[in-house]
Amino acid sequence: MLTGKRVFIFNPMQKPFSFNLSALASFSFLLLALSSCSFNPPLQGKGVTALQGEWRQDTIGNSKQLVSYIQYHFRFSCDSVFIRMENFSKVNYGTDTCMNKGHWFEYAGATYDQKTDTLHIKGFYCDANYQLKNPGGCFNSGVYEDSFKLKLKGDSALELLPLSSTVPIKLKLVKRTTCTPKPL
């Protein structure tokens, strides 16, 4: 005679209840993960309209006094940027076959975004054709990342101040382009 009490019968052939909770928890996590995912856009972003085109740094102020410096050439295309860095140095940092008597080029391909007055660039060092560069060798390889304070000086002049340096990069517009987003 049972009065108000539950009786549990243990069946050794039955799977434990905790397994069912585990499966339910896994299923709930999967639903949560899928609901927070989104597909990548089918086209690249438009980028900053005022930056679209090729920009070149013609001269470096007091370059004769500097031990080493870089002259930049930027090509902004939608949300991508391609950078050619022409390096000059009075100090030999590596083998002369690499540094070519103090004059050599390096390249980077990246994406960028602008937040207020700061331009963030993140990508990879590349070869001259902007193909991903294999690690090793004479020059930089791997991740290229830099941030700049951005000042537009009219329609055809731009000043970038690297956050890691005090030497401003003064660029002149060479060729204006418009963004035509490409499929990703």
Buried (B, 14 or more C-beta within 10 A) or exposed (E): EEEEEEEEEEEEEEEEEEEEEEEEEEEEEEEEEEEEEEEEEEEBBEBBEBBBBBBBBEEBEEEEEEEEBBBBBBBBBBBBBBBBBBBBBEEEEEEEEEBEEBEBBBBBBBBBEBEEEEBBBBBBBBBEEBEEBEEEEBBBBEEBEBBBBBEEEEEEEBBBBBEEEEEBBBBBBBEEEEBEBEEE
